[in-house]
Amino acid sequence: MKKNIGNLDRIVRIILAVVFAALYFMQVITGTIGLVLLIAGGVLLATALVDFCPIYKIFGFNTIPPEEED
């Protein structure tokens, strides 16, 4: 897998994952919507940790600046 997530994208994904988890576990958002957000946060965190997003690959996106590409 070739990396397709840049540093800013990674940071945003991690922050969103933490916010979604906090909202769920503090019971601000509950029920089905809370569970969906928790799962979405898990996916965002996983893609941030591996630096690869399959959806970006499908649509040909790449958020790595040209000077940082391998």
SVG drawing of the C-alpha trace seen along z (x, -y; Angstrom):
<svg xmlns="http://www.w3.org/2000/svg" viewBox="-30 -20 41 22">
<polyline fill="none" stroke="black" stroke-width="0.4" points="0.0,0.0 1.4,-3.3 0.7,-6.1 -1.9,-8.6 -2.6,-10.5 -0.6,-13.6 0.3,-14.9 -2.5,-17.5 -5.0,-14.8 -3.7,-12.4 -4.0,-15.0 -7.6,-15.9 -8.6,-12.2 -7.0,-11.5 -8.7,-14.6 -12.1,-13.6 -11.7,-10.0 -10.9,-11.3 -13.9,-13.7 -16.3,-11.0 -15.1,-8.6 -15.4,-11.3 -18.9,-12.2 -19.9,-8.6 -18.3,-7.6 -19.5,-10.8 -23.0,-9.9 -23.5,-13.2 -24.4,-11.2 -26.1,-7.8 -28.0,-5.2 -27.5,-4.3 -26.0,-7.6 -23.5,-7.4 -22.5,-3.9 -22.2,-4.9 -19.9,-7.8 -17.8,-5.5 -17.3,-3.1 -16.5,-6.0 -14.0,-7.3 -12.4,-3.8 -12.1,-3.8 -10.6,-7.3 -8.1,-6.3 -7.1,-3.1 -6.6,-4.9 -4.6,-7.6 -2.3,-5.0 -1.6,-3.2 -1.3,-6.3 -3.6,-4.8 -7.3,-5.4 -8.9,-3.0 -11.6,-5.5 -8.8,-8.0 -7.3,-5.2 -10.6,-4.5 -11.1,-8.2 -7.4,-8.9 -6.9,-11.4 -3.6,-12.0 -3.1,-14.6 0.7,-14.2 2.4,-17.3 4.6,-16.6 7.8,-17.5 7.2,-14.7 6.2,-11.9 8.6,-8.9"/>
</svg>
